[in-house]
Amino acid sequence: MAQTIVDVYDFWDIIQELDDRMKLLGWDRSQGKEYLSQTYNVSTRFRLNDEQLLEFLSFMRKLSFSLENKRNPVRKAKPINQLPTPKKTTRKKQFKLKLK
């Protein structure tokens, strides 16, 4: 019997990850079904073929990563010309050691 792509990745792990990502996005079952219906013309993930299932997983990953980045944006470094200038401090006299 030939292995399919999903056999390698374990179908149930994919389904679990999709469930987790849907929760993260705040999607309920009806929203998931609506997306599947509009995109793949199916009403459930179990009717997707291997390629579609992996495509749906990839889409959900991108969508949830995008949401996570909006919630926790990475701080961008300021350009050098916008950094605060250091305060000038007075220096005490430095003593030089004389070597003989």
KEKE-3310 file (N, C-alpha, C; in steps of 0.2 Angstrom, whole numbers, plus 5000, padded with zeros to 4 digits):
npx = (5004:5003:5011:5003:5005:5000:5000:5013:5015:5006:4989:4980:4988:4988:4975:4973:4982:4975:4963:4968:4974:4962:4956:4964:4963:4950:4940:4924:4915:4906:4912:4924:4919:4912:4923:4930:4920:4919:4932:4936:4925:4919:4912:4918:4934:4938:4935:4944:4957:4974:4983:4975:4972:4985:4987:4977:4981:4994:4989:4981:4992:4999:4990:4988:5000:5002:4992:4998:5009:5004:4998:5009:5020:5036:5049:5055:5072:5078:5083:5100:5102:5091:5092:5095:5106:5121:5124:5136:5149:5160:5177:5188:5205:5217:5229:5245:5256:5273:5286:5301)
npy = (4994:5011:5025:5041:5059:5064:5053:5053:5065:5063:5062:5065:5073:5084:5088:5091:5102:5111:5113:5119:5131:5137:5140:5149:5159:5162:5157:5149:5133:5135:5146:5140:5129:5137:5144:5132:5128:5139:5139:5126:5119:5110:5103:5099:5096:5083:5079:5084:5082:5076:5086:5097:5098:5100:5112:5120:5119:5126:5139:5142:5142:5153:5163:5163:5166:5179:5185:5183:5191:5204:5205:5204:5214:5215:5225:5238:5243:5260:5271:5277:5291:5295:5291:5294:5307:5305:5311:5324:5322:5328:5325:5319:5323:5313:5302:5300:5287:5286:5278:5271)
npz = (5000:4996:5003:5008:5007:5019:5028:5031:5039:5049:5050:5061:5069:5061:5061:5074:5076:5067:5074:5086:5080:5075:5086:5092:5083:5085:5078:5075:5073:5062:5055:5051:5043:5033:5027:5022:5013:5004:4999:4995:4992:5001:5016:5027:5035:5034:5021:5013:5001:5002:4998:4998:5012:5018:5012:5018:5031:5030:5027:5038:5048:5043:5044:5058:5063:5058:5066:5079:5078:5076:5089:5097:5093:5085:5091:5082:5078:5080:5068:5067:5067:5074:5087:5105:5110:5118:5135:5138:5148:5161:5161:5173:5177:5169:5175:5170:5169:5172:5164:5169)
capx = (5000:5007:5010:5001:5009:4997:5002:5020:5014:5001:4983:4977:4992:4986:4968:4974:4985:4970:4959:4972:4974:4956:4954:4969:4960:4943:4935:4920:4914:4903:4917:4928:4915:4911:4929:4931:4915:4920:4938:4937:4918:4918:4909:4922:4941:4939:4933:4949:4962:4980:4986:4971:4973:4991:4987:4973:4986:4998:4985:4980:4998:5001:4985:4989:5007:5001:4989:5002:5014:5000:4997:5016:5025:5043:5051:5060:5077:5077:5089:5105:5101:5085:5094:5096:5113:5124:5126:5143:5152:5167:5182:5193:5212:5220:5236:5250:5262:5280:5290:5309)
capy = (5000:5017:5030:5047:5064:5065:5048:5055:5070:5060:5065:5067:5079:5090:5090:5094:5108:5115:5114:5124:5137:5139:5142:5155:5164:5164:5154:5143:5128:5138:5149:5135:5126:5142:5144:5126:5128:5144:5138:5119:5116:5104:5105:5097:5095:5076:5078:5087:5077:5077:5092:5103:5098:5103:5119:5123:5120:5131:5145:5143:5144:5160:5168:5164:5169:5186:5188:5183:5196:5210:5206:5205:5216:5215:5232:5239:5248:5266:5273:5280:5298:5296:5289:5300:5308:5304:5317:5325:5322:5331:5320:5320:5322:5306:5302:5296:5283:5287:5272:5273)
capz = (5000:4995:5008:5006:5010:5025:5032:5034:5044:5053:5049:5067:5072:5057:5063:5081:5075:5064:5080:5090:5077:5074:5093:5092:5079:5087:5073:5078:5068:5057:5051:5048:5037:5028:5023:5018:5008:4999:4996:4993:4990:5005:5022:5033:5034:5032:5014:5009:4999:5006:4996:5001:5019:5019:5010:5023:5037:5029:5027:5045:5051:5041:5047:5065:5064:5057:5072:5084:5077:5078:5096:5100:5087:5086:5091:5077:5080:5078:5064:5071:5068:5079:5094:5109:5110:5125:5138:5139:5155:5162:5163:5177:5174:5169:5177:5166:5173:5169:5165:5169)
cpx = (5004:5005:5007:5005:5006:4999:5009:5019:5009:4994:4980:4981:4990:4979:4969:4977:4980:4965:4962:4972:4968:4954:4958:4966:4953:4938:4931:4919:4911:4908:4922:4925:4914:4917:4931:4926:4917:4927:4939:4931:4917:4916:4914:4930:4942:4938:4939:4954:4969:4983:4982:4972:4979:4991:4983:4977:4991:4995:4984:4986:5000:4996:4986:4995:5006:4997:4993:5007:5010:4999:5004:5021:5032:5045:5056:5065:5076:5084:5094:5104:5095:5087:5096:5104:5115:5125:5133:5144:5159:5171:5187:5200:5214:5227:5240:5255:5268:5284:5297:5312)
cpy = (5006:5022:5037:5052:5065:5060:5050:5060:5068:5065:5068:5073:5085:5092:5093:5101:5113:5117:5120:5131:5141:5143:5149:5161:5166:5161:5149:5138:5131:5142:5145:5131:5131:5143:5138:5126:5132:5142:5131:5116:5110:5107:5103:5095:5087:5074:5081:5082:5080:5084:5098:5103:5101:5110:5123:5124:5126:5138:5147:5145:5151:5165:5169:5167:5177:5189:5188:5189:5203:5211:5207:5207:5216:5222:5233:5244:5254:5267:5277:5287:5300:5294:5295:5301:5308:5311:5318:5325:5325:5325:5323:5319:5315:5307:5297:5293:5284:5281:5274:5269)
cpz = (5000:5001:5005:5009:5018:5030:5035:5040:5049:5053:5056:5070:5068:5060:5070:5080:5072:5070:5084:5086:5076:5081:5094:5089:5081:5083:5077:5072:5062:5052:5048:5042:5032:5024:5019:5012:5002:4995:4992:4991:4994:5012:5028:5031:5032:5025:5010:5007:5003:5004:4999:5009:5021:5017:5015:5029:5036:5029:5034:5049:5049:5044:5055:5067:5063:5063:5078:5084:5078:5085:5100:5095:5089:5086:5086:5080:5077:5073:5069:5072:5072:5086:5098:5109:5117:5128:5139:5146:5155:5164:5168:5174:5174:5171:5173:5170:5168:5170:5165:5164)
residu = (MET:ALA:GLN:THR:ILE:VAL:ASP:VAL:TYR:ASP:PHE:TRP:ASP:ILE:ILE:GLN:GLU:LEU:ASP:ASP:ARG:MET:LYS:LEU:LEU:GLY:TRP:ASP:ARG:SER:GLN:GLY:LYS:GLU:TYR:LEU:SER:GLN:THR:TYR:ASN:VAL:SER:THR:ARG:PHE:ARG:LEU:ASN:ASP:GLU:GLN:LEU:LEU:GLU:PHE:LEU:SER:PHE:MET:ARG:LYS:LEU:SER:PHE:SER:LEU:GLU:ASN:LYS:ARG:ASN:PRO:VAL:ARG:LYS:ALA:LYS:PRO:ILE:ASN:GLN:LEU:PRO:THR:PRO:LYS:LYS:THR:THR:ARG:LYS:LYS:GLN:PHE:LYS:LEU:LYS:LEU:LYS)
# end
